[in-house]
Amino acid sequence: MGLGYKSATLNPFPLPARPASISTISNAPPHRAAINEYAPQRFEGNQSARPKFRPPTISIEQPDMTQNIYDDPEFFHGYSQMGRSLGGLDAAPEWPTLKSMLPPMKGLKVVDLGCGYGWFSRWASEQGADSVLSLDVSEKMLEQARKTTSVGNIHYSRADLEQLDLPIAGFDLAYSSLALHYIKNLSGLFATIHAALKPGSRFVFSIEHPIFMAPRNPGWLIDGEGRKRWPVDSYQREGERVTNWLAEGVIKQHRTLGTLFNTLIGAGFSIQHVNEWGPSDTEVAAQPALAEERERPMMLLVSVHR
Ligand SMILES: C[S@@+](CC[C@H](N)C(=O)[O-])C[C@H]1O[C@@H](n2cnc3c(N)ncnc32)[C@H](O)[C@@H]1O
């Protein structure tokens, strides 16, 4: 089964992007035309027959627009079939590590940024959180979250993390799982989160690892001895990556580790713990498909203090 999160990532024969299918939170029509430079391809056969790089991205984009790919019907359908969508936190192999970075939930006011189906929000409520504000830009994700939530202390709301307003010192914990690599204005978001947290409180998040995000042509290479290698290139070239994960033309934002941590520090946070997640021996024994996650980090788990 693998990570679930990743298994459908790599499309061997990506088609040109279909910008018209991309929904945006703005009512204005999308202003984006893209030829995918970074579309992922899994290619494990004869390397001489490996598909060639495609031409560079041409991108005309309005800075205030959010892609909101999770409301794309094709993307949402694909996402809804994934292990972690069906099985929640227990189906996310990085969850035990992420959980170990969290404080006890009892009595906390929590904000869940990019809450998706609300798995974490419900867990926090079950663990005794006082209240959870659960934010996402996707109507479809929020609809599913609301349908599967029966407790009254979780408040779901549609919000774009690119331009977020939160009450000053209103929260004891900010949490985000696998949403921040979609965010362009990360320094603005981190400043908002910092101001929204009470002094001494924590911001805990997971994000796609820059080594996973960086390549122009992300996909395993198989060497002469049959070993998997991850092609890291373009690492220093920060910015947009367009991939064909679940739908065509999915936009993410690559940054180096240095930029990510300096942006946190610049917002006033102090770094408490960093984990470049990989499976343990026991996890690989239980789920052999996880073994490839030892070859390169796919996710970064971070805990910082306000
Ligand atoms: C990989 S899903 C993770 C969902 C959930 N946190 C989890 O771990 O199950 C990423 C989520 O981030 C949300 N997202 C992406 N960009 C966003 C934005 N600009 N504002 C708010 N939410 C966003 C998506 O709609 C989606 O629900």
The ligand as an SDF file (V2000), in Angstrom:
LIG
                    3D

 27 29  0  0  0  0  0  0  0  0999 V2000
   -3.0890   16.7850    1.6730 C   0  0  0  0  0  0  0  0  0  0  0  0
   -4.5650   17.5950    2.2330 S   0  0  0  0  0  0  0  0  0  0  0  0
   -4.3550   17.3600    3.9690 C   0  0  0  0  0  0  0  0  0  0  0  0
   -5.6530   17.4000    4.7260 C   0  0  0  0  0  0  0  0  0  0  0  0
   -5.5240   17.1530    6.2210 C   0  0  0  0  0  0  0  0  0  0  0  0
   -4.7240   18.1830    6.8650 N   0  0  0  0  0  0  0  0  0  0  0  0
   -4.9460   15.7970    6.4660 C   0  0  0  0  0  0  0  0  0  0  0  0
   -3.7630   15.6870    6.7870 O   0  0  0  0  0  0  0  0  0  0  0  0
   -5.6910   14.8110    6.3200 O   0  0  0  0  0  0  0  0  0  0  0  0
   -4.2130   19.3150    2.0170 C   0  0  0  0  0  0  0  0  0  0  0  0
   -5.3590   20.2260    2.4230 C   0  0  0  0  0  0  0  0  0  0  0  0
   -4.9080   21.5650    2.3630 O   0  0  0  0  0  0  0  0  0  0  0  0
   -5.9490   22.3630    1.8340 C   0  0  0  0  0  0  0  0  0  0  0  0
   -5.3930   23.5880    1.2530 N   0  0  0  0  0  0  0  0  0  0  0  0
   -4.5390   23.7050    0.2290 C   0  0  0  0  0  0  0  0  0  0  0  0
   -4.3020   24.9940   -0.0410 N   0  0  0  0  0  0  0  0  0  0  0  0
   -5.0130   25.7200    0.8520 C   0  0  0  0  0  0  0  0  0  0  0  0
   -5.1950   27.1150    1.0860 C   0  0  0  0  0  0  0  0  0  0  0  0
   -4.5830   28.0210    0.3430 N   0  0  0  0  0  0  0  0  0  0  0  0
   -6.0040   27.4980    2.0850 N   0  0  0  0  0  0  0  0  0  0  0  0
   -6.6490   26.5710    2.8600 C   0  0  0  0  0  0  0  0  0  0  0  0
   -6.5240   25.2530    2.6900 N   0  0  0  0  0  0  0  0  0  0  0  0
   -5.7220   24.8240    1.6880 C   0  0  0  0  0  0  0  0  0  0  0  0
   -6.5990   21.4780    0.7950 C   0  0  0  0  0  0  0  0  0  0  0  0
   -7.8850   21.9310    0.4150 O   0  0  0  0  0  0  0  0  0  0  0  0
   -6.5890   20.1340    1.5020 C   0  0  0  0  0  0  0  0  0  0  0  0
   -7.7430   19.9080    2.2450 O   0  0  0  0  0  0  0  0  0  0  0  0
  1  2  1  0
  2  3  1  0
  2 10  1  0
  3  4  1  0
  4  5  1  0
  5  6  1  0
  5  7  1  0
  7  8  2  0
  7  9  1  0
 10 11  1  0
 11 12  1  0
 11 26  1  0
 12 13  1  0
 13 14  1  0
 13 24  1  0
 14 15  1  0
 14 23  1  0
 15 16  2  0
 16 17  1  0
 17 18  1  0
 17 23  2  0
 18 19  1  0
 18 20  2  0
 20 21  1  0
 21 22  2  0
 22 23  1  0
 24 25  1  0
 24 26  1  0
 26 27  1  0
M  CHG  2   2   1   9  -1
M  END
$$$$
